């Protein structure tokens, strides 16, 4: 089964959308996963100014590109994160941050997410990718000891804050796809199970499959696809290289900067890392996923204007029509 391949624009927010679209089209991408950043898609302006929204569509049309998903990671992060502090002010933007009062920030971020659902519908898009934040990520080490009631409250807080947002998504016929990621309410396999249970597995909430953060946590990204088959709403194609273990590098990264070889792992261009993309794409086909494969560029060791088209080339080489028995073999091996 073939899939459209898109470029995620968040890592290109220093360029106007027109420039990103021109580059992506020139490289051969089918479309963009547009980040809700003011340089690319301002959700407030898109709801207030039909001419502005029309200009976004015209940019895509001019370059022969489509859009299947938009992203609002930063605003979603603010909904549940605790504490909210200087880190969040830098991603919130002045409209959401306001006077910095915690509940005010959360309420404005939640409103931004509901606005994102409405903008998605106006664009003819049915999927919004993003983050949720988490009240309990800070307890990941579980020491000093954390009572079970505190963890329970974290999932209840997530459900309490996100169910009203998801009600709006339902009303617009749009789905939210959480990128399973450290710092989120779901960051690995079992926390994903728990998060889905917390919201009674409502259809408005699904997953953005990004294997990069699973790899360095020793989570099998192919099994993840098969076990959460009904929740894979979008795919971000980011690769991770796990460096040879030298007895020094830890899985948590040691507070070292991206690209520092002492980390033990790093994000790399698709095809240069350890993600089993061929098996993963077979698994995606086996569960009937027909959506886009979106390339998210975060390789600190390669210039993005060289790496993004190289990643596209690699992904295209794996997106070939496969016989049904190939799908069945992956499912049998992993189940």
C-alpha angles and dihedrals in degrees: 000000000000124000133195112252118219137184118234107228100204093093090050098052091121087071127066115255089248091060094046091049091050091051094046093048092048091053092049104256117156095219149325135271094217119216116218094239120134093249091056111020123359105194096201092051092044091057095044101040119048090187091059092050090047089053090058091054092046092054090054093045093048090058097038093248132141133204125219099166141020126204135221105171100149097053092046090053091060095057097076108008116124124222103030107203146140091315092062096047089064092057101033100069122221096279093058098034095050109153091348096245104156101230091041091055091048092049093049091047091051089051090051089054093051089048088051090057090052092048090049090055091049089053091049091247122139102191133064117188123203153105132290102201120223137240091205106040089099088066094058093119089053090216130143082043115274119210116234088239090065092054091046089052090053092059091043089051090052092051093045093052100038103041093072089049090050090050087064091046088053091049091053095044090241129132129218117223115198117210102227100230142144110279092035130104085251113040103148140011103291096039087054090055090049094048092051090049091050091062095037091250092284111188094236090071120067142138140277103214108223110163097191097084092042094057098061090045090055093244114146104236093199094054087047090059093049096045095046095037095139092051103051099111099157140009128222111190107213122148132214129203116209108207121222108279111252099175092256109069115083129204093243095062101241093249088288122147122262109273095026105133091216089070093078094226140040142176114264139175114290108273095027097079142054103273109122093228096167092057090041094054090047089052092048090053091047092057092047098251107166101168132106130295104223121201113219112195118215105134105136091190099058133054108253094227089060098035101048095059090042090054089049090052092051094048092048090052089061098044099086130134109270130195117251092248089064090058092046093052093056092048092049094049094049102039 
